[in-house]
Amino acid sequence: MGITKMTIEEMCTTTQKQQFDRKSAKIEATAIATPIIAFANADGGTLAVGIEDKGEITGIDDYMTNINEILRASYDFCQPSIMVETEIIDCIDSKGEKNHILLIHVPQSGELHANHRDEVFLRVGDKSKKLTFDERMQLMYSKGARYYENEPVYGSSIDDIDMESVAEYCKKIGYGKTPEEYIMQNKKFMISVNGRQEMSGAAILLFGKN
């Protein structure tokens, strides 16, 4: 997601955005589940725990009991659970002392996630927006479509692709290589499954002979 390439200074000063947020280590585990869910339901993102909203570094070392609760939030308060990755980095806090920041990397998910109160959130800009029932259903349907498009179609191969259609498309977008190269070099179209190459749902929907 690229967030780990940010310096600590950038984490403190940057505007909180679509794929980055910062939280105090004093935040309750139930509360931190909200941005975790919002990231997973959107494009993924990273939470920096130990940095206050206004950018002050307070670190996590004095709050380890609460940090342990926070580390379980993606299991205890997210339905279904979200498989996050965590990282602890060294820092100097606002008192000039050695401390640490916890980074929680949240992947984009193909599932719809809610909290323990069955509330669904979506990251929109720098906010975790609580969805209405209609918005929740729309997100669920869109995730199902996206999941289907990214999945390999069982038993398919490049022979199932109409190369004349691909050639016409390549001409329209100004792609200079062959239609076969366009399909083979697009990771969203060709997926490796147990040593063989199968076509994704998106490839079959766009360019399939049948």
PETAKA-V301024 format. One record per pair of residues at least 6 apart in sequence whose ideal C-beta (glycine too) atoms are under 8 Angstrom apart, sorted by the first residue. I is the first residue (numbers start at 1). J is the second residue. If there is no record, write none. Layout:
BEGIN
I/J  I/J
END
This chain:
BEGIN
1/19  1/44  1/45  1/46  1/105  3/19  3/20  3/45  3/46  3/103  3/105  4/46  4/87  4/103  4/105  6/14  6/20  8/57  8/89  8/91  8/101  11/20  11/22  11/48  11/51  11/101  12/22  12/51  12/55  12/56  12/57  13/55  14/20  15/126  16/22  16/53  16/126  17/125  17/126  18/42  18/43  18/45  18/123  18/124  18/125  18/126  19/39  19/43  19/44  19/45  19/46  19/123  20/45  20/46  20/48  21/35  21/39  21/45  21/46  21/47  21/48  21/126  22/47  22/48  22/49  22/51  22/52  22/53  22/55  23/32  23/35  23/47  23/48  23/49  23/51  23/53  24/49  24/50  24/51  24/52  24/53  24/58  25/49  25/50  25/58  25/59  25/60  25/62  25/63  25/66  25/67  25/70  25/102  26/63  26/66  27/49  27/66  27/70  28/66  28/69  29/66  29/69  29/70  29/72  29/73  29/76  29/77  30/73  30/77  30/115  30/116  32/47  32/49  32/70  32/73  32/104  33/73  33/74  33/76  33/77  33/78  33/115  33/116  34/115  34/121  34/128  35/45  35/47  35/121  35/123  35/128  36/47  36/73  36/74  36/78  36/82  36/84  36/104  36/106  37/78  37/82  37/113  37/114  37/115  37/120  37/121  37/128  38/121  38/122  38/123  38/128  38/129  39/45  39/46  39/47  39/106  39/108  39/123  40/78  40/82  40/106  40/107  40/108  40/109  40/111  40/113  41/109  41/112  41/113  41/120  41/121  41/122  41/123  41/139  41/143  42/108  42/122  42/123  42/124  43/108  43/123  44/105  44/106  44/107  44/108  44/109  45/106  45/123  46/103  46/104  46/105  46/106  47/103  47/104  47/106  48/101  48/102  48/103  49/60  49/67  49/70  49/101  49/102  49/103  49/104  50/57  50/58  50/59  50/60  50/91  50/99  50/100  50/101  50/102  51/57  51/58  51/101  52/58  56/94  57/91  57/92  57/93  57/94  57/99  57/101  58/93  58/94  58/99  59/91  59/93  59/99  59/100  59/101  60/67  60/88  60/99  60/100  60/101  60/102  61/99  61/100  67/102  70/102  70/104  71/86  71/102  74/81  74/82  74/83  74/84  74/104  74/106  75/81  76/116  77/115  77/116  78/113  78/114  78/115  79/113  79/114  79/115  79/116  79/118  80/111  80/113  82/106  82/107  82/109  82/113  83/107  84/104  84/105  84/106  84/107  85/104  85/105  85/107  86/102  86/103  86/104  86/105  87/102  87/103  87/105  88/100  88/101  88/102  88/103  89/100  89/101  89/103  90/98  90/99  90/100  91/98  91/99  91/100  91/101  92/98  92/99  93/99  109/143  110/143  110/146  110/147  110/150  111/143  112/120  112/136  112/139  112/140  112/143  113/120  114/120  115/121  119/130  120/130  120/131  120/136  120/139  121/128  121/129  121/130  121/131  122/128  122/129  122/131  122/135  122/139  123/129  131/139  148/201  149/200  149/201  149/202  149/205  150/188  150/200  150/201  150/202  151/200  151/201  152/191  152/193  152/198  152/199  152/200  152/201  153/160  153/198  153/199  153/200  153/201  153/203  153/204  154/198  155/198  156/198  156/199  156/204  157/196  157/197  157/198  157/199  158/180  158/183  158/184  158/190  158/197  158/199  160/199  160/204  160/208  160/209  160/210  161/183  161/199  161/203  161/204  161/207  161/208  161/209  162/207  162/208  162/209  163/179  163/180  165/206  165/207  166/179  166/182  166/183  166/207  167/179  169/175  169/182  169/206  169/207  170/177  170/179  170/182  175/182  177/185  183/189  183/190  183/203  183/207  184/190  186/203  188/200  188/202  188/203  189/199  189/200  189/202  189/203  190/197  190/198  190/199  190/200  190/203  191/197  191/198  191/199  191/200  192/198  199/208
END
